[in-house]
């Protein structure tokens, strides 16, 4: 009976993303080097759940605390999350900076595959972005 209960809990709880602490390097579509520093993972209020899972990452000198975005469908009364990414945003004078970390979940790799850094200045209309692909954790 205890085995069945443990197995049902294992199957019913979604797998948590795996972003190791350290330096991830990749390249932009035009071949330039890019990097993200993961400062580790945590859980809000100590609750181990994908909706409370956080990654602290530094990109372009900006520190983000990113989480899985919520997916809410009022029409069908469902609340869930997008396990394929982490997103974080910080306010800046006149706009915002954002980070999206794309995740891959395959037998070969469980972790980040790339990221997008965006700076959007609402006041001036200036927008910049860095798309970093094929990121790998380096020693």
C-alpha positions, 0 to 999 in steps of 0.5 A, a space after each residue: 500500500 505504501 509503495 502504491 501511494 509513493 508511486 502515485 505521488 511520483 507520477 502525479 507531481 510534475 518533474 521540476 526543471 533542471 537549471 544547474 548553477 554556473 555559466 551557460 554559453 551559446 551563440 546568437 543567430 549571427 554567430 556571436 557568443 552569448 552567455 547566462 550565469 545561473 546563480 541557482 534555483 529556489 522555491 517560494 515559501 519552501 514549497 516544491 512545486 513548478 509554480 513556485 520554482 525560481 531561477 536566478 540568472 544574470 544576463 547582460 549585467 541584469 539579475 532576473 528571478 524567473 519562474 514558469 509562466 502561469 497558464 490560466 484558462 477562465 473558460 475551462 476553469 483550469 490553472 497550470 503553468 508552462 514547463 517549457 520556459 522560465 520568464 522574468 521581468 525587471 522595471 527600468 526607467 521608461 520601460 522593462 527588461 525581460 528574460 525568457 529561458 527556453 527549456 528542453 525535456 528529452 532523454 538526452 538533455 533536461 535543462 536550458 536550451 537557449 534564452 532571449 533577453 529583451 530591453 523595451 523602452 516604452 517612452 522612446 520606442 527603443 527595443 533591443 533583444 539578444 537571442 542566444 541558442 544552443 546554450 551549454 553549461 561550461 566548467 
